Amino acid sequence: MVPSRNMISKIRFFRIKKANYGYTSEIPMPKIPHNAISDSTLQLGYIHGGVVMYRPGESLSERVLPDYELVLMIEGDVVYRCDGRDYPAPPGAVILARPGFRESYAWDPRRRTRHAYVHFSIDALPADWPAPERWPIVQVQPDPAIGPILRSVLQRLGGQSPLKPSACVTRLMTAAMTTFLQPRADTSSPWPTPRPAAVQRAIQWMQLVIDTHPGEKISLSDIAAAAAVTEKHLCKLFGKSLGLTPMRAFRMMRLQLSLALLSRSNLTIKEIAARCGFESPYHFSRVFSHRFGHSPSRVRTSLRRGGPPPPSPLPEDLMPRIFW
């Protein structure tokens, strides 16, 4: 999309000090009038978006963005370049680009890349949002609510032609942007760097197994094959990144699924044990009790009486996909 003369006239430059990266540069930002502020709802001019896939090694050459764009990485380890700086963008990362950004993308060189995107213009901002020049550019571990919200937005758009957003789409975009700009206090990453690519591949494969065939027996060699590394190397990477072995992480994912089934199904303990891949009800109860401090039957009784569930044994990015 080529920016109109009117759009260009509304763009100004800010010299921004990047708080976390220690460098300054000129980035064009939209000039939104001071009186164009709503109490709590984002006001959009137009919106369009979709999902796109790229082959390994492809790239998106440098462009100047004419509007806002919210991007959710689904597959592939991507490098996003903006204003001369490279930002790693692994699966799950969210990118918020603004008008005037000089940007480019280097897609994953080894496997396909897939991402969802939404382009939009802004007529007014909610009063409690920070100014656009203070918005973050990339969040590697964003709030997991953003993905489902964007999926719902795209389902309602139904195409890539710019259109005036409905009230429902506007409310969803308000929620997505608010979640990105004002994350919960506990969403800071507990690890200093993103998961290694092999660990991410292993996690994605394990999530797929839990989602489709949770009772299927798998081995360490199966996980290593999915991660495309040796068993020894994968165990080393898991230990450094998670403090767990791959098989223990998978067992904890099964326990998390069993907790949901105890709460929201009428399956017997025996049936839950079988569905979650445990050898016997006795083995399941022993592992469950060791992890959560109470037997499955006692936890189910407490849940049905309105008690709180036990704390999750997993970090957010290891939660089975059905919980995202």
C-alpha distance (Angstrom), angle and dihedral (degrees) to the residues before:
residue distance angle dihedral
M1 . . .
V2 3.83 . .
P3 3.81 113.8 .
S4 3.78 114.5 -116.8
R5 3.81 122.8 -123.2
N6 3.79 88.5 -107.6
M7 3.82 91.0 52.4
I8 3.80 91.9 48.8
S9 3.80 90.7 51.5
K10 3.80 89.6 57.9
I11 3.82 94.5 56.0
R12 3.77 122.0 96.0
F13 3.79 133.9 172.0
F14 3.79 126.9 -111.5
R15 3.78 125.4 -167.3
I16 3.78 101.1 -136.0
K17 3.78 129.6 -163.5
K18 3.79 105.9 -147.4
A19 3.81 101.9 -135.6
N20 3.77 96.7 -154.2
Y21 3.79 100.7 33.2
G22 3.81 105.4 41.6
Y23 3.80 102.0 -131.9
T24 3.77 137.1 108.0
S25 3.77 131.4 -142.1
E26 3.75 142.1 152.6
I27 3.79 113.2 -97.3
P28 3.80 120.8 175.8
M29 3.78 111.8 -125.5
P30 3.80 131.2 -174.3
K31 3.78 116.6 -96.8
I32 3.78 104.2 -130.7
P33 3.82 111.9 -173.4
H34 3.82 114.8 -111.6
N35 3.79 90.4 -124.2
A36 3.81 91.3 53.2
I37 3.79 92.1 88.6
S38 3.79 124.5 121.6
D39 3.80 125.0 -162.2
S40 3.78 99.0 -114.1
T41 3.81 111.7 -24.5
L42 3.76 130.7 86.5
Q43 3.82 113.0 -128.1
L44 3.80 114.0 -147.6
G45 3.79 129.4 -164.2
Y46 3.80 97.4 -159.9
I47 3.79 139.0 -19.0
H48 3.80 139.1 -165.7
G49 3.79 136.4 157.6
G50 3.77 149.5 144.7
V51 3.80 146.4 174.0
V52 3.80 121.9 -80.3
M53 3.82 134.8 -173.4
Y54 3.81 130.1 -154.3
R55 3.79 131.9 -165.5
P56 3.82 120.4 -116.3
G57 3.78 113.4 -72.8
E58 3.80 98.0 14.0
S59 3.79 121.5 129.9
L60 3.79 143.4 -164.2
S61 3.79 108.9 -125.7
E62 3.78 122.9 -133.6
R63 3.78 117.0 -66.5
V64 3.78 137.7 166.9
L65 3.79 109.0 -119.4
P66 3.83 113.7 -130.8
D67 3.81 96.4 -165.2
Y68 3.81 143.4 9.2
E69 3.79 120.9 -62.1
L70 3.81 130.3 -170.9
V71 3.82 112.4 -163.5
L72 3.82 128.2 -170.0
M73 3.82 115.8 -164.2
I74 3.82 110.4 -139.5
E75 3.81 104.4 170.1
G76 3.78 134.6 8.7
D77 3.80 136.2 35.5
V78 3.79 105.5 -90.9
V79 3.79 135.0 -173.6
Y80 3.81 114.3 -144.9
R81 3.81 114.3 -160.4
C82 3.79 118.4 -159.5
D83 3.80 128.2 165.4
G84 3.80 90.8 -10.0
R85 3.81 94.8 -52.9
D86 3.82 126.9 111.3
Y87 3.81 119.2 -136.9
P88 3.83 120.3 -168.5
A89 3.81 109.3 -129.9
P90 3.83 111.2 -173.7
P91 3.82 123.4 176.1
G92 3.79 110.0 -56.9
A93 3.82 94.7 27.7
V94 3.80 118.8 130.1
I95 3.82 124.0 -147.2
L96 3.80 123.4 -161.6
A97 3.82 111.0 -164.8
R98 3.78 125.1 -175.7
P99 3.81 136.7 -154.2
G100 3.79 112.9 -72.0
F101 3.81 96.4 23.0
R102 3.81 112.5 144.2
E103 3.76 99.2 -142.0
S104 3.78 143.7 162.6
Y105 3.80 137.0 176.6
A106 3.82 131.2 -139.0
W107 3.78 107.3 -160.0
D108 3.80 123.7 -147.1
P109 3.85 109.5 -68.6
R110 3.82 94.5 -151.2
R111 3.80 106.9 40.8
R112 3.77 140.4 15.9
T113 3.78 121.3 -71.9
R114 3.79 123.4 -141.2
H115 3.77 128.2 179.6
A116 3.80 141.1 164.8
Y117 3.79 120.0 -132.9
V118 3.79 140.3 -175.9
H119 3.82 123.9 -163.6
F120 3.81 117.1 -161.5
S121 3.79 145.2 156.2
I122 3.81 124.7 -132.6
D123 3.80 125.2 -135.6
A124 3.82 96.9 172.5
L125 3.79 138.6 4.4
P126 3.82 130.2 -140.4
A127 3.79 111.2 -101.4
D128 3.81 94.6 -120.3
W129 3.82 95.9 54.9
P130 3.81 121.5 101.8
A131 3.81 118.2 -113.3
P132 3.84 113.3 -83.5
E133 3.81 92.7 -111.2
R134 3.82 88.0 63.3
W135 3.78 96.3 51.0
P136 3.83 117.7 117.1
I137 3.79 116.1 -112.5
V138 3.81 103.2 -151.1
Q139 3.79 132.9 15.4
V140 3.80 112.1 -168.5
Q141 3.81 93.5 -170.7
P142 3.82 104.2 29.4
D143 3.76 126.3 171.8
P144 3.84 105.7 -70.7
A145 3.81 90.1 -131.8
I146 3.82 91.2 75.3
G147 3.82 94.8 71.6
P148 3.83 97.2 56.4
I149 3.81 90.9 43.2
L150 3.81 92.2 53.7
R151 3.80 90.3 46.4
S152 3.79 89.1 54.8
V153 3.82 90.9 48.4
L154 3.81 92.3 52.7
Q155 3.79 92.4 47.0
R156 3.80 89.0 56.3
L157 3.80 95.0 45.4
G158 3.79 94.1 54.4
G159 3.80 95.9 -171.1
Q160 3.80 149.2 25.8
S161 3.82 99.2 -101.3
P162 3.82 112.8 111.9
L163 3.78 111.7 -110.9
K164 3.76 141.7 167.2
P165 3.82 105.1 -90.7
S166 3.77 121.1 -117.5
A167 3.80 120.0 -121.9
C168 3.81 89.3 -102.9
V169 3.83 93.6 52.6
T170 3.80 90.3 46.7
R171 3.80 91.7 53.1
L172 3.81 91.3 48.0
M173 3.81 91.9 50.0
T174 3.80 89.4 48.1
A175 3.80 88.7 54.8
A176 3.82 93.7 46.2
M177 3.80 94.1 47.8
T178 3.81 93.6 43.4
T179 3.80 90.2 51.3
F180 3.81 90.3 50.5
L181 3.82 96.3 44.5
Q182 3.80 97.6 39.4
P183 3.82 106.3 33.2
R184 3.76 122.6 -177.3
A185 3.78 116.2 -89.6
D186 3.82 91.3 -115.5
T187 3.81 97.2 53.9
S188 3.79 94.9 87.6
S189 3.76 109.0 120.8
P190 3.82 114.2 -98.7
W191 3.80 89.6 -152.2
P192 3.84 123.7 63.7
T193 3.82 96.6 -131.6
P194 3.81 136.3 22.3
R195 3.79 117.6 -82.1
P196 3.82 113.6 -84.4
A197 3.80 112.4 -96.0
A198 3.81 92.7 -112.0
V199 3.81 90.9 52.8
Q200 3.80 90.4 49.5
R201 3.80 90.7 51.3
A202 3.79 90.7 49.4
I203 3.81 92.2 48.4
Q204 3.80 92.4 49.4
W205 3.80 91.3 50.2
M206 3.80 92.8 47.8
Q207 3.80 90.3 48.9
L208 3.80 89.2 52.4
V209 3.81 91.2 51.5
I210 3.81 91.8 49.1
D211 3.80 89.5 47.4
T212 3.81 96.5 49.5
H213 3.83 110.9 18.7
P214 3.82 108.0 11.9
G215 3.81 93.4 165.4
E216 3.79 94.6 53.9
K217 3.78 115.4 118.4
I218 3.78 112.5 -121.2
S219 3.78 132.9 178.2
L220 3.77 136.1 -150.1
S221 3.80 88.7 -102.7
D222 3.83 89.5 57.2
I223 3.80 91.6 53.6
A224 3.81 92.3 45.0
A225 3.80 90.6 50.8
A226 3.82 90.4 52.1
A227 3.81 89.5 49.2
A228 3.83 91.4 47.2
V229 3.81 94.0 -129.6
T230 3.78 136.6 97.6
E231 3.79 120.9 -83.3
K232 3.79 91.9 -115.0
H233 3.79 93.3 50.5
L234 3.81 92.6 46.4
C235 3.81 91.8 51.8
K236 3.79 89.4 50.8
L237 3.81 92.1 50.3
F238 3.82 92.9 46.7
G239 3.79 91.0 49.0
K240 3.81 92.9 52.8
S241 3.81 95.4 41.3
L242 3.80 102.6 37.2
G243 3.77 108.8 9.2
L244 3.82 87.5 -123.3
T245 3.77 138.3 97.5
P246 3.83 115.9 -114.6
M247 3.81 92.0 -112.0
R248 3.80 93.0 49.7
A249 3.80 90.6 49.4
F250 3.81 89.6 51.9
R251 3.80 91.5 49.3
M252 3.81 89.8 52.3
M253 3.80 89.3 51.8
R254 3.80 88.1 54.3
L255 3.81 90.4 49.6
Q256 3.80 90.1 51.9
L257 3.80 89.6 53.0
S258 3.81 91.1 48.5
L259 3.79 89.7 53.4
A260 3.81 90.5 56.8
L261 3.81 91.6 47.4
L262 3.80 91.5 50.6
S263 3.78 89.6 53.7
R264 3.79 101.7 39.0
S265 3.80 108.5 29.5
N266 3.78 140.6 57.6
L267 3.80 92.8 -133.5
T268 3.78 115.5 133.7
I269 3.79 120.8 -114.9
K270 3.80 87.9 -106.0
E271 3.81 91.8 52.8
I272 3.80 92.6 47.1
A273 3.79 91.0 49.7
A274 3.81 91.0 52.2
R275 3.79 94.2 44.8
C276 3.80 92.0 51.1
G277 3.80 94.0 49.5
F278 3.80 102.1 -105.8
E279 3.79 118.4 146.8
S280 3.80 95.6 -127.6
P281 3.82 141.3 -10.6
Y282 3.80 88.4 -102.9
H283 3.83 92.2 54.4
F284 3.80 90.8 45.8
S285 3.82 93.0 50.0
R286 3.78 92.3 47.8
V287 3.82 94.1 50.4
F288 3.81 92.7 41.4
S289 3.82 93.2 49.6
H290 3.78 91.9 48.1
R291 3.80 91.1 52.3
F292 3.82 101.6 40.0
G293 3.80 101.7 26.4
H294 3.82 95.1 -121.1
S295 3.79 136.9 66.0
P296 3.83 120.4 -96.1
S297 3.82 90.4 -110.7
R298 3.79 93.0 52.9
V299 3.79 92.9 46.7
R300 3.83 90.7 49.3
T301 3.81 91.2 51.1
S302 3.80 91.2 49.5
L303 3.82 92.2 48.4
R304 3.80 92.5 50.1
R305 3.80 89.6 52.6
G306 3.79 90.3 54.9
G307 3.78 98.3 -96.9
P308 3.82 121.3 149.2
P309 3.82 119.4 -96.9
P310 3.79 119.4 -111.3
P311 3.81 115.0 -91.9
S312 3.79 113.7 -84.3
P313 3.82 113.4 -99.9
L314 3.81 91.1 -147.9
P315 3.80 137.5 76.3
E316 3.80 112.0 -120.2
D317 3.79 97.1 -100.3
L318 3.83 91.4 56.4
M319 3.78 95.0 52.4
P320 3.81 111.4 118.7
R321 3.79 110.5 -95.6
I322 3.81 91.8 -114.1
F323 3.81 88.0 68.7
W324 3.83 93.9 53.9
